[in-house]
Amino acid sequence: MRLDSLFAAFGAAPSIGLNVFFALYFLASIYVYISLIRQLSARTSATAADTKRFGLPEAIVAAALIFFFLLLNISASVSGPSAQLSTRNLLANLLLTVLVVLSIVTFLQLRGF
């Protein structure tokens, strides 16, 4: 067996292994979604007095969040070179994420969800 064919065989192994891993991951995710669908369809429907529905205020907040993130994405794509990954950028991203999640949680708690 030549040495270059041996390296080629070892080079292909990670690719095959990753493909098998991704296929198993895909099948596991399908199983999870099917299980969730079965569990949700098996639930008894609650009475109309117990259910809360999203209304116009929630739709306005959702539209505002979509518009905000759309503007962020557009401004990031139009601006100059991409930002370097640094601790300062990661911290800013974390703070933005925490702020958005806390504002959504606070809004939903104030609305009674």
C-alpha positions in Angstrom: 0.0 0.0 0.0 1.4 3.3 -1.0 1.8 6.1 1.6 -0.3 8.7 -0.3 -3.3 6.3 -0.6 -3.1 5.7 3.1 -3.3 9.4 3.8 -6.1 9.7 1.3 -8.0 7.0 3.2 -7.5 8.7 6.5 -8.5 12.0 5.0 -11.8 10.7 3.7 -12.6 9.0 7.1 -13.5 12.3 8.9 -15.8 13.3 6.1 -17.6 9.9 6.1 -17.8 10.0 9.9 -19.3 13.5 9.9 -21.8 12.5 7.3 -22.9 9.6 9.4 -23.1 11.8 12.5 -25.2 14.4 10.6 -27.5 11.8 9.3 -28.0 10.4 12.8 -28.5 13.9 14.2 -31.1 14.6 11.5 -33.0 11.4 12.3 -32.9 12.2 16.0 -34.3 15.6 15.4 -37.1 14.2 13.3 -37.9 11.8 16.1 -38.0 14.7 18.6 -40.4 16.7 16.4 -42.7 13.7 15.8 -42.7 13.0 19.5 -43.6 16.7 20.3 -46.4 16.6 17.7 -47.8 13.4 19.1 -47.7 14.8 22.7 -49.4 18.0 21.7 -52.1 16.3 19.7 -52.8 13.9 22.6 -53.4 16.7 25.1 -57.0 17.6 25.9 -57.9 21.0 24.8 -58.4 23.5 27.7 -61.5 25.4 28.2 -61.9 28.8 26.5 -61.6 30.6 29.9 -58.3 29.0 30.7 -56.5 29.8 27.4 -54.9 33.1 26.7 -54.4 34.3 23.2 -51.9 36.6 21.8 -53.5 39.9 20.7 -52.6 43.1 19.0 -50.0 44.3 21.6 -48.0 41.0 21.2 -48.2 41.4 17.4 -46.9 44.9 17.7 -44.0 43.8 19.9 -43.2 41.0 17.5 -43.2 43.3 14.5 -41.0 45.8 16.3 -38.5 43.0 17.1 -38.5 41.8 13.5 -38.0 45.4 12.3 -35.2 46.0 14.8 -33.3 42.8 13.8 -33.9 43.5 10.1 -32.3 46.9 10.6 -29.4 45.4 12.5 -28.7 42.9 9.7 -29.0 45.5 7.0 -26.7 47.9 8.8 -24.2 45.1 9.4 -24.1 44.1 5.8 -23.8 47.6 4.4 -21.1 48.7 6.7 -17.4 48.2 6.0 -15.3 45.2 6.9 -16.6 42.6 9.3 -15.8 43.1 13.0 -13.0 41.1 14.5 -14.1 38.6 17.1 -13.0 40.0 20.5 -14.1 39.9 24.0 -15.6 43.4 23.7 -17.8 42.3 20.8 -18.8 39.1 22.5 -19.8 41.0 25.6 -21.8 43.5 23.6 -23.6 40.6 21.8 -24.3 38.9 25.1 -25.7 42.1 26.6 -28.0 42.7 23.6 -29.3 39.1 23.8 -30.0 39.4 27.5 -31.7 42.7 27.1 -34.0 41.4 24.3 -34.9 38.2 26.2 -35.5 40.1 29.5 -37.7 42.7 27.7 -39.8 39.9 26.1 -40.1 38.1 29.4 -41.1 41.3 31.2 -43.6 42.2 28.5 -45.2 38.8 28.6 -45.4 38.8 32.4 -47.0 42.2 32.4 -49.5 40.9 29.9 -50.3 37.9 32.1 -48.8 35.0 30.2 
